């Protein structure tokens, strides 16, 4: 069974676009990171949305790293649309999730501006934006998009759930929102859905490897279901759903101009056009990047990938921290997330070299509109 699970995970993560949108709240990130004009940031690419959000703080440079070249190809497509495209087309592609002339627009305006690897990828996959078929939005493509589509199909199959969901999404205050969500919660987390969520294969589609699932099960007696249920209850009863573009896009298949990432807002388009050239992408590991590009970096955004390293490759985890410290300076800020409520895998040698701001991290973690991680860590190099 373990061999089959590992094979399935690598089939998804080795051959697919995983994330079509970022699932970390950049509003919280920017308050934690405190970027300025001198900042030199190294980060995991994911879908590239948050990198574009960070650019609004006008850092000096952002180096974006991902082992999956498809994630970098997605970032490069967004960057090319900012540099060579127009706002309305950008919003049609990445706001509405489809563009009636996607293929011709890509070929005439964007293709020749992309790196060769990104050209090859989008030559085959620009159809994701053409709005055809049942999954007629880009946000229902890729591994996470398939899962989002299946969840939406399930929720909208029942007229009663659909009606309550629409009331919930249109809530005008938190009390009303909590009332509608309480009704939805019992219908959503039924025995069948609970069984699916506790299945390794379902979680792989969401980009959650087995190592992270093990961390969840250590912290929650009910496994993935208990973890997801607690996370969603906080997000959906304590934070305004009208401001939550993360869940809105997967439930609807599109953003609106009032509820979308910052890079899709018209007032930010000109500024991002000016600053997008400060970003560069690399298809490699974080350690590989730091070996090839040594420097004094002021910020790191590690997402949650160290959960996997801690469970599968401790020497690589230790090497990564050694390289981070070697390529940092006093005051360098390191942001990471975890599926564990409390990380206990930090190598001993970093504990004397990094201070962790638990108070600020915990406060902003409660304000995170995604809420799918159990903990957030901000480390500051001494």
Secondary structure, 3 states (H helix, E strand, C coil): CHHHHHHHHHHHHHHCCCCCCCCCCHHHHHHHHCCCCCCEEEEECCCCHHHHHHHHHCCCEEEEEECCHHHHHHHHHHHHHHHHCCHHHHHHHHCCCCCCCHHHHHHHHHHHHCCHHHHHHHHHHHHHHCCCCCCCCHHHCHHHHHHHHHHHHHHHHCHHHHHHHHHHHCCCCHHHHHHHHHHHHHHHCCHHHHHHHCCHHHHHHCCCCHHHHHHHHHHCCCHHHHHHHHHHHHHHHHCCHHHCHHHHHHHHCCCCCCCCCHHHCHHHHHHHHHHHHHEEEEECCHHHHHHHCCCCCCEEECCCHHHHHHHHCHHHHHHHHHHHHHCCCCCCEEEEEECCCCCCCCCHHHCCCEEECHHHHHHHHCCCCCCCCCEEEEEEEC
